[in-house]
Amino acid sequence: SVIPLSIVAMLVLGVVTLAVWAVLPLTGNADHAVAHLSLAVPVAFLFVAVLFAWPPLAPGGTARLVRSLLLISLAVFAGGLVVEALGAFGFAADQRGRINGLATLHDVAVHVTSAGFIGTVAAGMLSVAVSIAGGRGVAESRVMRVAVVLAIVAVVAFEGGSLIYGY
């Protein structure tokens, strides 16, 4: 099936990009930026795979909502990593001091990346649940709708708490 194949491809791509990052003789800002990009590339690949190759999870609005949440989360996750890569050039070569405003961009992008990561994990789990429920003909049940809403509320509460309390 295309779903497991694309997940395996993303993992392989992630290992390859991380290996390239580990092998390249980069230092300072370039090393920092490439580290973020080595994660952004496989996440962006998975976004494209979900968008163009994955079949619908199940019929109905709940499955469309969960697929949309997965796409949005992957886009936020990949976008946050790319912005973090740009922001890496705001730090001094030793990565301790700040040399320009790009460091602030990096700091903001850390929260965006975190939100994308947590959203992707939650939407991924919801995707599995909706797919299983769809196979049993209950993807549009009230229980599934409530589960999806509760998961969304939990992710928003967690991210809100992380911004307020810094965890």
C-alpha positions as CSV (number, residue, x, y, z in Angstrom):
1,S,0.0,0.0,0.0
2,V,1.1,3.6,-0.6
3,I,0.7,4.7,3.0
4,P,3.3,2.3,4.6
5,L,5.6,2.7,1.6
6,S,5.6,6.5,1.9
7,I,6.2,6.3,5.7
8,V,9.1,4.0,5.1
9,A,10.4,6.3,2.4
10,M,10.2,9.3,4.7
11,L,12.1,7.4,7.4
12,V,14.8,6.4,4.9
13,L,15.0,9.9,3.6
14,G,15.3,11.1,7.2
15,V,18.1,8.7,8.0
16,V,19.9,9.7,4.7
17,T,19.6,13.5,5.3
18,L,20.7,13.1,9.0
19,A,23.7,11.0,7.8
20,V,24.6,13.6,5.2
21,W,24.4,16.3,8.0
22,A,26.6,14.2,10.3
23,V,29.2,13.6,7.6
24,L,29.5,17.1,6.1
25,P,32.3,19.1,7.7
26,L,30.0,22.0,8.7
27,T,30.4,24.2,11.7
28,G,28.5,27.0,13.4
29,N,25.4,28.4,11.7
30,A,25.6,26.2,8.6
31,D,25.7,23.1,10.8
32,H,22.7,24.4,12.8
33,A,20.7,25.3,9.7
34,V,21.5,22.0,7.9
35,A,20.4,20.1,11.0
36,H,17.0,21.7,10.8
37,L,16.7,21.2,7.0
38,S,17.7,17.5,7.4
39,L,14.5,17.0,9.3
40,A,12.4,19.4,7.2
41,V,13.0,17.5,4.0
42,P,11.5,14.2,5.1
43,V,8.6,16.0,6.8
44,A,7.9,17.9,3.6
45,F,8.1,14.7,1.6
46,L,5.5,13.1,3.8
47,F,3.3,16.2,3.4
48,V,3.5,15.7,-0.4
49,A,2.8,12.0,-0.1
50,V,-0.3,12.6,2.0
51,L,-1.5,15.3,-0.3
52,F,-1.1,13.5,-3.6
53,A,-0.7,9.8,-3.0
54,W,-2.6,8.7,0.1
55,P,-6.1,7.5,-0.5
56,P,-9.0,8.8,1.7
57,L,-9.0,7.4,5.2
58,A,-12.7,6.7,5.1
59,P,-15.8,8.2,3.6
60,G,-17.3,11.2,5.4
61,G,-16.5,14.5,7.0
62,T,-14.7,13.1,10.0
63,A,-12.0,11.5,7.8
64,R,-11.7,14.7,5.7
65,L,-11.2,16.7,8.9
66,V,-8.5,14.3,10.2
67,R,-6.8,14.3,6.8
68,S,-6.9,18.1,6.8
69,L,-5.5,18.2,10.3
70,L,-2.6,15.9,9.3
71,L,-1.8,18.1,6.2
72,I,-1.9,21.3,8.2
73,S,0.2,19.8,11.0
74,L,2.8,18.5,8.5
75,A,3.0,21.8,6.8
76,V,3.4,23.7,10.1
77,F,6.1,21.2,11.2
78,A,8.1,21.4,8.0
79,G,7.6,25.2,7.7
80,G,8.7,25.7,11.3
81,L,11.9,23.7,10.6
82,V,12.7,25.7,7.5
83,V,12.2,29.0,9.4
84,E,14.4,27.6,12.2
85,A,17.1,26.9,9.6
86,L,16.9,30.5,8.4
87,G,16.9,31.8,12.0
88,A,20.1,29.8,12.7
89,F,22.0,32.5,10.9
90,G,21.1,34.9,13.6
91,F,23.4,33.4,16.1
92,A,27.2,33.9,16.4
93,A,29.5,31.2,15.0
94,D,29.8,29.6,18.5
95,Q,26.0,29.4,18.7
96,R,26.1,31.3,22.0
97,G,25.6,34.9,21.1
98,R,23.0,36.7,18.9
99,I,24.3,38.7,16.0
100,N,21.0,39.8,14.3
101,G,17.2,39.6,14.4
102,L,17.2,36.2,12.7
103,A,17.9,34.6,16.2
104,T,14.5,35.9,17.3
105,L,12.9,34.4,14.2
106,H,14.5,31.1,15.2
107,D,13.1,31.4,18.7
108,V,9.6,31.9,17.5
109,A,10.0,29.1,14.9
110,V,10.9,26.7,17.7
111,H,7.3,27.0,19.0
112,V,5.9,26.7,15.6
113,T,7.9,23.5,15.0
114,S,6.8,22.1,18.3
115,A,3.1,22.8,17.5
116,G,3.5,21.1,14.1
117,F,5.2,18.1,15.7
118,I,2.6,17.6,18.4
119,G,-0.2,18.2,15.8
120,T,1.4,15.7,13.4
121,V,1.6,13.0,16.1
122,A,-2.0,13.5,17.2
123,A,-3.3,13.7,13.6
124,G,-1.3,10.6,12.7
125,M,-2.9,8.7,15.6
126,L,-6.4,10.0,14.6
127,S,-5.7,8.9,11.1
128,V,-5.1,5.4,12.2
129,A,-8.2,5.4,14.4
130,V,-10.4,6.9,11.6
131,S,-9.1,4.4,9.1
132,I,-9.9,1.5,11.4
133,A,-13.3,2.9,12.3
134,G,-13.9,3.4,8.5
135,G,-13.2,-0.3,7.9
136,R,-15.8,-1.1,10.5
137,G,-18.3,1.4,9.2
138,V,-18.3,3.6,12.2
139,A,-16.0,6.5,11.1
140,E,-19.0,8.9,11.2
141,S,-20.3,7.8,14.6
142,R,-20.8,10.3,17.4
143,V,-18.0,8.6,19.4
144,M,-15.5,9.2,16.6
145,R,-16.5,12.8,16.2
146,V,-16.2,13.4,20.0
147,A,-12.8,11.6,20.0
148,V,-11.5,13.9,17.2
149,V,-12.8,17.0,18.9
150,L,-11.3,15.9,22.3
151,A,-7.9,15.2,20.6
152,I,-8.0,18.7,18.9
153,V,-8.8,20.3,22.3
154,A,-6.0,18.4,24.0
155,V,-3.4,19.4,21.4
156,V,-4.5,23.1,21.6
157,A,-4.4,22.9,25.5
158,F,-1.0,21.3,25.5
159,E,0.5,23.9,23.0
160,G,-1.2,26.8,24.9
161,G,0.3,25.5,28.1
162,S,3.7,25.2,26.6
163,L,3.6,28.8,25.5
164,I,2.3,30.0,28.9
165,Y,4.3,27.8,31.2
166,G,7.3,27.0,29.0
167,Y,7.3,23.2,29.1
